[in-house]
């Protein structure tokens, strides 16, 4: 989302993240809110993230799976995350690929209704399959159920409702 927002604003992605991080820190400080963790998008964060994903990959947590993705024939590229928008197949709100910001449900970019490129709404898209590594969350259903049914796990009513809805159907495969 950083790259597409930076393109839309005509700024460098690194300067955008630096400015956003500074703005968030200043806003929280002005409100008297202290935080004990903040993940800036710097080289240290990237190293930690890649190390974490590498350990998951080495452990066999990811599996290869064919998935459908919107594809721009003109640009010869698959469109995912912030590069694609459309209608959420769960709540029918406008959203980008990945996670719907209205209902919180995961969506695979290939399942968006009336998908369109966020960079160019007139770009004619097709849907193509690609084999990608995924994190199969369904394999971890029982662990998730055990966790969320522990009495010490407290969630606000809307979050509890979202968790219940998500666990009431097959859990998604997250493309890595």
C-alpha positions as CSV (number, residue, x, y, z in Angstrom):
1,X,0.0,0.0,0.0
2,X,3.0,2.3,0.6
3,X,4.1,2.1,-3.0
4,X,0.7,2.7,-4.6
5,X,0.0,5.6,-2.2
6,X,3.4,7.1,-2.9
7,X,2.7,6.8,-6.6
8,X,-0.6,8.5,-6.2
9,X,0.9,11.3,-4.2
10,X,4.0,11.7,-6.4
11,X,6.5,11.1,-3.6
12,X,9.2,8.5,-2.9
13,X,8.0,5.5,-0.9
14,X,10.8,5.9,1.6
15,X,10.0,9.5,2.3
16,X,6.3,8.7,2.7
17,X,7.0,6.0,5.3
18,X,9.4,8.2,7.1
19,X,6.9,11.0,7.2
20,X,4.0,8.7,8.2
21,X,6.1,7.2,11.0
22,X,7.0,10.6,12.3
23,X,3.4,11.8,12.1
24,X,2.1,8.7,14.0
25,X,4.7,9.1,16.7
26,X,4.0,12.8,17.2
27,X,0.2,12.2,17.3
28,X,0.5,9.4,19.9
29,X,2.9,11.6,22.0
30,X,0.5,14.6,21.8
31,X,-2.3,12.3,23.1
32,X,-0.1,11.0,25.9
33,X,0.0,7.5,24.5
34,X,3.2,5.6,24.9
35,X,3.9,2.5,22.9
36,X,6.3,-0.3,23.5
37,X,6.5,-1.5,20.0
38,X,6.5,0.2,16.6
39,X,7.6,-1.6,13.4
40,X,9.2,1.0,11.1
41,X,9.8,-0.2,7.5
42,X,13.6,0.0,7.8
43,X,16.4,-2.5,7.1
44,X,16.2,-4.0,10.6
45,X,12.5,-4.6,10.3
46,X,13.0,-6.2,6.9
47,X,15.8,-8.4,8.2
48,X,13.6,-9.6,11.1
49,X,10.6,-10.2,8.8
50,X,12.7,-12.2,6.3
51,X,14.3,-14.2,9.1
52,X,10.8,-15.0,10.5
53,X,9.5,-16.0,7.0
54,X,12.6,-18.0,6.3
55,X,12.2,-20.0,9.5
56,X,8.5,-20.7,8.6
57,X,9.6,-21.8,5.1
58,X,12.4,-24.1,6.4
59,X,9.9,-25.7,8.9
60,X,7.6,-26.6,6.0
61,X,4.8,-24.2,7.0
62,X,4.2,-23.0,3.4
63,X,2.8,-25.1,0.7
64,X,2.8,-24.7,-3.1
65,X,-0.7,-24.1,-4.5
66,X,-2.3,-22.9,-7.7
67,X,-4.3,-19.7,-7.1
68,X,-6.3,-17.3,-9.3
69,X,-5.1,-13.7,-9.5
70,X,-6.1,-10.6,-11.6
71,X,-3.7,-10.1,-14.4
72,X,-3.0,-7.1,-16.5
73,X,-2.3,-8.2,-20.1
74,X,-1.1,-4.7,-21.0
75,X,1.5,-4.6,-18.2
76,X,2.2,-8.4,-18.2
77,X,1.8,-8.6,-14.4
78,X,-0.3,-10.1,-11.7
79,X,-2.1,-7.6,-9.5
80,X,-2.3,-8.2,-5.7
81,X,-2.8,-6.3,-2.5
82,X,-2.8,-2.5,-3.0
83,X,-2.5,-2.9,-6.8
84,X,-6.0,-4.3,-7.1
85,X,-9.4,-3.2,-5.8
86,X,-12.9,-4.4,-6.1
87,X,-15.9,-5.5,-4.1
88,X,-15.4,-7.7,-1.0
89,X,-17.0,-11.1,-1.6
90,X,-18.0,-11.2,2.1
91,X,-19.5,-7.8,2.9
92,X,-19.8,-6.3,-0.6
93,X,-17.8,-3.1,0.4
94,X,-15.2,-1.6,-1.8
95,X,-11.7,-2.9,-0.8
96,X,-8.2,-3.7,-2.0
97,X,-6.8,-7.2,-2.2
98,X,-5.7,-9.0,0.9
99,X,-7.9,-8.0,3.8
100,X,-11.1,-6.1,3.6
101,X,-10.8,-2.9,5.7
102,X,-14.6,-2.9,6.2
103,X,-15.3,-6.4,7.6
104,X,-11.8,-7.7,8.3
105,X,-12.1,-10.8,6.3
106,X,-9.3,-12.1,4.1
107,X,-9.9,-12.0,0.4
108,X,-7.9,-13.5,-2.4
109,X,-7.4,-10.9,-5.1
110,X,-8.8,-13.4,-7.7
111,X,-12.1,-13.5,-5.7
112,X,-12.8,-9.8,-5.7
113,X,-16.0,-8.8,-7.5
114,X,-15.5,-6.3,-10.4
115,X,-11.8,-6.2,-9.8
116,X,-9.9,-3.3,-11.2
117,X,-6.3,-2.0,-11.2
118,X,-5.8,0.8,-8.6
119,X,-3.3,2.5,-10.9
120,X,-5.5,2.5,-14.0
121,X,-9.2,1.7,-13.7
122,X,-9.5,1.4,-17.5
123,X,-6.8,-1.4,-17.6
124,X,-8.6,-4.5,-18.9
125,X,-7.9,-7.4,-16.6
126,X,-8.1,-11.2,-16.9
127,X,-7.8,-13.8,-14.2
128,X,-4.9,-16.3,-14.4
129,X,-3.7,-19.1,-12.3
130,X,-0.2,-19.0,-10.8
131,X,1.5,-21.5,-8.4
132,X,2.5,-19.6,-5.3
133,X,3.6,-20.5,-1.8
134,X,0.7,-20.1,0.7
135,X,0.3,-20.2,4.5
136,X,-2.6,-22.7,4.9
137,X,-4.4,-21.3,8.0
138,X,-6.9,-24.1,7.9
139,X,-4.1,-26.4,9.0
140,X,-4.0,-24.4,12.2
141,X,-7.7,-24.3,12.9
142,X,-7.6,-26.3,16.1
143,X,-4.8,-24.2,17.6
144,X,-6.8,-21.1,16.8
145,X,-10.0,-22.5,18.3
146,X,-8.0,-23.5,21.4
147,X,-6.5,-20.1,21.7
148,X,-9.7,-18.1,21.3
149,X,-11.7,-20.3,23.6
150,X,-9.3,-19.7,26.5
151,X,-11.0,-17.7,29.2
152,X,-8.2,-15.1,29.5
153,X,-8.5,-14.2,25.8
154,X,-10.6,-11.1,25.8
155,X,-11.9,-9.4,22.6
156,X,-14.3,-6.6,22.0
157,X,-17.7,-7.6,20.8
158,X,-17.1,-6.7,17.1
159,X,-13.7,-8.5,17.1
160,X,-15.3,-11.5,18.8
161,X,-18.0,-11.5,16.1
162,X,-15.4,-11.3,13.3
163,X,-13.4,-14.1,14.8
164,X,-16.5,-16.3,15.1
165,X,-17.5,-15.5,11.5
166,X,-14.0,-16.4,10.2
167,X,-13.9,-19.6,12.1
168,X,-17.4,-20.6,10.9
169,X,-16.1,-21.3,7.4
170,X,-12.9,-22.8,5.9
171,X,-9.9,-20.6,6.7
172,X,-8.1,-19.0,3.8
173,X,-4.7,-19.8,2.3
174,X,-2.5,-16.6,2.5
175,X,-0.2,-16.2,-0.5
176,X,3.3,-15.4,0.8
